[in-house]
């Protein structure tokens, strides 16, 4: 898990359970918190679960399907030992022996054992089938809330960009369109200035984007990320000011492109925007 990680909490039948999220379907859920449903000694519960042969085989299969660096020989050795009275397996030992990625062992405050949601749900079934259903239900609520917040944020940002575009078109009309020009030529001028923003931000004109995406509905801006929409709003205001200063279109394009690159880089380093951005990718991939 190398991407920026965010902590969320789900509430299952009175138990608070930590979720480590990257905004994707690959969330990791605290096995330590799940085990607290049964005991105040969760580490022992997790070890007891991991010493079962069925558990070892499930974990091995998950790693085989998801982890190209999984050490199969070590897994086979552990599988053969599992079930014996003297066999003990901790999360740390499992990770070190097999190079597993499905389980994480975190030390310190807020640490504990975390597992990919596929594995966490399996562990919850072993704890209690009823409790597993509570976990799944609130986890689904959490993901639904994330998607709703993203949708709201995107729509608000898209609306802001459309409002700012009115400022942009007014500047085009006042500075770029002579009197008595036909509506056809007016439309061409508006489109040309809109493409100044498109090229500065997206690297292509609206026509080029449409040719490259013939089966996609909407236009280039309808498929922008939240970060791009934030920058677009800024570029619209800046281009309107540049036009009133009689700066040439070519120079405006170069300056706007430099600003877009700088602002997108700045937003990519912002924690709040990072979470929105990862949520945005998750929805796009569904």
C-alpha positions as CSV (number, residue, x, y, z in Angstrom):
1,X,0.0,0.0,0.0
2,X,2.1,2.8,-1.3
3,X,-0.5,5.5,-2.0
4,X,-1.7,8.0,0.5
5,X,-3.9,6.3,3.1
6,X,-6.9,7.7,4.8
7,X,-8.6,6.3,8.0
8,X,-12.4,5.8,8.2
9,X,-14.6,4.2,10.8
10,X,-17.5,1.8,10.3
11,X,-19.9,0.9,13.1
12,X,-21.0,-2.7,13.3
13,X,-23.4,-3.7,16.1
14,X,-21.8,-1.3,18.6
15,X,-18.2,-2.0,17.6
16,X,-16.1,0.7,15.9
17,X,-13.9,-0.8,13.2
18,X,-11.1,1.1,11.4
19,X,-10.8,1.1,7.6
20,X,-7.6,2.1,5.8
21,X,-8.7,3.5,2.5
22,X,-7.0,4.7,-0.6
23,X,-10.3,5.5,-2.2
24,X,-10.4,2.3,-4.1
25,X,-12.0,-1.1,-3.7
26,X,-8.7,-2.3,-2.1
27,X,-9.5,-1.1,1.5
28,X,-7.9,-2.7,4.5
29,X,-10.1,-3.4,7.6
30,X,-8.9,-3.8,11.1
31,X,-8.9,-7.5,12.2
32,X,-8.0,-6.3,15.6
33,X,-11.2,-4.2,15.9
34,X,-13.3,-7.1,14.5
35,X,-11.8,-9.5,17.1
36,X,-12.7,-7.1,19.9
37,X,-16.3,-8.2,19.3
38,X,-15.4,-11.4,21.1
39,X,-12.6,-10.6,23.5
40,X,-10.2,-8.0,25.0
41,X,-7.3,-10.1,23.7
42,X,-7.7,-9.7,19.9
43,X,-4.2,-10.7,19.0
44,X,-4.8,-14.2,20.4
45,X,-8.0,-14.5,18.4
46,X,-6.3,-13.6,15.2
47,X,-3.5,-16.2,15.8
48,X,-6.0,-18.9,16.5
49,X,-7.8,-18.1,13.3
50,X,-4.5,-18.1,11.3
51,X,-3.4,-21.5,12.6
52,X,-6.4,-23.3,10.9
53,X,-5.6,-25.1,7.6
54,X,-8.7,-23.7,6.0
55,X,-7.5,-20.1,6.8
56,X,-4.0,-20.8,5.5
57,X,-5.4,-22.2,2.2
58,X,-7.8,-19.2,1.8
59,X,-5.0,-16.7,2.5
60,X,-2.7,-18.6,0.1
61,X,-5.3,-18.5,-2.7
62,X,-5.9,-14.8,-2.2
63,X,-2.2,-14.1,-2.4
64,X,-1.8,-16.3,-5.5
65,X,-4.5,-14.4,-7.2
66,X,-3.4,-10.9,-6.2
67,X,0.3,-10.9,-5.4
68,X,2.9,-11.8,-8.1
69,X,5.6,-11.8,-5.4
70,X,4.0,-14.3,-3.1
71,X,6.4,-17.0,-2.0
72,X,4.5,-20.2,-2.8
73,X,7.2,-22.6,-1.3
74,X,6.9,-20.9,2.1
75,X,3.2,-21.0,1.9
76,X,3.2,-24.7,1.1
77,X,5.5,-25.4,4.1
78,X,3.1,-23.5,6.4
79,X,0.1,-25.2,5.0
80,X,1.6,-28.6,5.8
81,X,2.3,-27.6,9.4
82,X,-1.1,-26.1,9.9
83,X,-3.5,-28.0,12.1
84,X,-0.9,-29.5,14.3
85,X,-1.1,-28.9,18.0
86,X,2.2,-27.1,18.2
87,X,1.5,-24.9,15.1
88,X,1.3,-21.2,15.7
89,X,1.1,-18.5,13.1
90,X,1.1,-14.7,13.7
91,X,0.4,-12.1,11.1
92,X,4.0,-10.9,11.3
93,X,5.3,-14.4,10.6
94,X,2.9,-14.9,7.7
95,X,4.0,-11.6,6.1
96,X,7.8,-12.2,6.6
97,X,7.7,-15.9,5.4
98,X,5.5,-15.5,2.3
99,X,5.9,-11.8,1.4
100,X,2.1,-11.5,1.8
101,X,0.3,-8.2,1.0
102,X,-3.3,-9.2,2.0
103,X,-2.5,-8.7,5.7
104,X,-0.7,-5.8,7.4
105,X,0.8,-5.6,10.8
106,X,1.1,-2.0,12.1
107,X,2.8,-1.2,15.4
108,X,2.2,1.7,17.7
109,X,-0.9,3.8,18.6
110,X,-3.7,3.1,16.1
111,X,-1.9,0.0,14.9
112,X,-2.9,-3.6,15.0
113,X,-3.6,-6.2,12.3
114,X,-5.3,-5.1,9.1
115,X,-6.5,-7.2,6.2
116,X,-7.8,-6.6,2.7
117,X,-11.6,-6.4,2.9
118,X,-11.9,-9.8,1.2
119,X,-9.8,-11.4,4.0
120,X,-11.4,-9.2,6.7
121,X,-14.9,-10.4,5.7
122,X,-13.7,-14.0,5.8
123,X,-12.3,-13.4,9.3
124,X,-15.6,-11.8,10.4
125,X,-17.4,-15.0,9.2
126,X,-15.2,-17.0,11.5
127,X,-16.0,-14.7,14.4
128,X,-19.8,-14.5,13.7
129,X,-21.8,-14.8,10.5
130,X,-24.3,-12.3,12.0
131,X,-21.5,-9.8,12.9
132,X,-20.1,-10.1,9.4
133,X,-23.4,-8.9,8.0
134,X,-23.3,-5.9,10.2
135,X,-19.8,-5.1,9.0
136,X,-20.7,-5.5,5.4
137,X,-23.8,-3.3,5.7
138,X,-22.0,-0.4,7.3
139,X,-19.0,-0.8,5.0
140,X,-21.4,-0.4,2.1
141,X,-22.8,2.7,3.7
142,X,-19.3,4.1,4.0
143,X,-18.6,3.6,0.3
144,X,-22.0,5.0,-0.6
145,X,-21.3,8.1,1.4
146,X,-17.9,8.5,-0.2
147,X,-19.5,8.3,-3.7
148,X,-22.2,10.7,-2.7
149,X,-19.8,13.3,-1.4
150,X,-17.7,12.9,-4.5
151,X,-20.7,13.4,-6.8
152,X,-21.8,16.5,-4.8
153,X,-18.3,18.0,-4.9
154,X,-17.9,17.3,-8.6
155,X,-21.3,18.8,-9.5
156,X,-20.6,21.9,-7.4
157,X,-17.2,22.4,-9.0
158,X,-18.6,21.8,-12.5
159,X,-21.3,24.4,-11.7
160,X,-18.7,26.9,-10.6
161,X,-16.7,26.3,-13.8
162,X,-19.9,27.0,-15.8
163,X,-20.6,30.2,-13.9
164,X,-17.1,31.4,-14.4
165,X,-17.4,30.6,-18.1
166,X,-20.0,33.4,-18.3
167,X,-17.2,35.8,-17.2
168,X,-15.0,34.3,-19.9
169,X,-17.6,34.6,-22.7
170,X,-18.3,38.2,-21.7
171,X,-14.6,39.0,-22.0
172,X,-14.5,37.3,-25.4
173,X,-17.5,39.3,-26.7
174,X,-16.1,42.6,-25.4
175,X,-12.5,42.1,-26.6
176,X,-12.4,39.6,-29.4
177,X,-15.6,40.1,-31.5
178,X,-16.0,43.2,-33.6
179,X,-19.4,44.8,-34.2
180,X,-21.6,43.5,-37.0
181,X,-19.9,40.1,-37.1
182,X,-22.2,37.2,-38.1
183,X,-23.4,34.8,-35.5
184,X,-21.5,32.1,-37.3
185,X,-18.2,33.9,-36.9
186,X,-19.1,34.8,-33.3
187,X,-19.6,31.2,-32.5
188,X,-16.2,30.4,-34.1
189,X,-14.5,32.9,-31.9
190,X,-16.1,31.6,-28.7
191,X,-15.1,28.1,-29.6
192,X,-11.6,29.2,-30.4
193,X,-11.2,30.8,-26.9
194,X,-12.8,27.8,-25.2
195,X,-10.2,25.7,-26.9
196,X,-7.5,27.9,-25.5
197,X,-8.6,26.7,-22.1
198,X,-9.0,23.1,-23.3
199,X,-5.5,22.9,-24.8
200,X,-3.9,24.7,-21.8
201,X,-5.5,22.3,-19.3
202,X,-6.3,19.0,-21.1
203,X,-3.8,19.2,-24.0
204,X,-6.4,18.9,-26.8
205,X,-9.3,20.8,-28.4
206,X,-12.9,19.8,-28.0
207,X,-12.9,18.5,-31.6
208,X,-9.7,16.4,-31.0
209,X,-11.1,14.9,-27.8
210,X,-14.4,14.0,-29.6
211,X,-12.5,12.3,-32.4
212,X,-10.5,10.3,-29.9
213,X,-13.6,9.4,-27.9
214,X,-16.4,8.7,-30.4
215,X,-18.3,6.4,-28.1
216,X,-18.2,8.6,-25.0
217,X,-21.1,10.8,-24.1
218,X,-20.7,14.4,-23.1
219,X,-17.8,16.7,-23.8
220,X,-14.2,17.0,-22.6
221,X,-15.2,19.0,-19.5
222,X,-17.9,16.6,-18.5
223,X,-15.1,14.0,-18.0
224,X,-12.7,16.3,-16.1
225,X,-11.5,15.4,-12.6
226,X,-12.3,17.6,-9.6
227,X,-8.8,19.0,-9.7
228,X,-9.1,19.8,-13.3
229,X,-12.4,21.6,-12.8
230,X,-10.9,23.7,-10.0
231,X,-8.0,24.8,-12.2
232,X,-10.5,25.4,-15.2
233,X,-12.4,27.9,-13.1
234,X,-9.2,29.7,-12.3
235,X,-8.1,29.7,-16.0
236,X,-11.4,31.1,-17.1
237,X,-11.0,34.1,-14.8
238,X,-7.3,34.6,-15.8
239,X,-7.9,34.3,-19.5
240,X,-10.7,36.9,-19.2
241,X,-8.2,39.3,-17.6
242,X,-5.5,38.5,-20.1
243,X,-7.9,39.3,-23.0
244,X,-8.7,42.7,-21.4
245,X,-5.0,43.4,-21.3
246,X,-4.8,42.7,-25.1
247,X,-2.4,39.8,-24.7
248,X,-2.2,37.7,-27.8
249,X,-3.9,34.3,-27.9
250,X,-0.6,32.4,-28.4
251,X,0.9,34.1,-25.4
252,X,-2.2,33.5,-23.3
253,X,-2.2,29.9,-24.2
254,X,1.5,29.5,-23.1
255,X,0.9,31.3,-19.8
256,X,-2.3,29.5,-19.0
257,X,-0.7,26.1,-19.7
258,X,2.2,27.0,-17.3
259,X,-0.4,28.0,-14.7
260,X,-2.4,24.9,-15.2
261,X,0.6,22.6,-14.7
262,X,1.7,24.5,-11.6
263,X,-1.8,24.5,-10.0
264,X,-2.5,20.8,-10.8
265,X,0.9,19.9,-9.2
266,X,-0.1,21.9,-6.1
267,X,-3.5,20.2,-5.9
268,X,-2.0,16.8,-6.2
269,X,0.0,17.4,-3.0
270,X,-3.1,18.6,-1.1
271,X,-4.5,15.8,1.2
272,X,-8.1,16.9,0.8
273,X,-7.9,17.0,-3.0
274,X,-6.0,13.7,-3.0
275,X,-8.9,12.0,-1.3
276,X,-11.4,13.5,-3.8
277,X,-9.1,12.5,-6.6
278,X,-8.9,8.9,-5.5
279,X,-12.6,8.7,-5.0
280,X,-13.0,10.2,-8.5
281,X,-10.8,7.4,-10.0
282,X,-12.8,4.7,-8.1
283,X,-16.1,5.9,-9.6
284,X,-14.6,6.2,-13.1
285,X,-13.4,2.6,-12.9
286,X,-16.8,1.2,-11.9
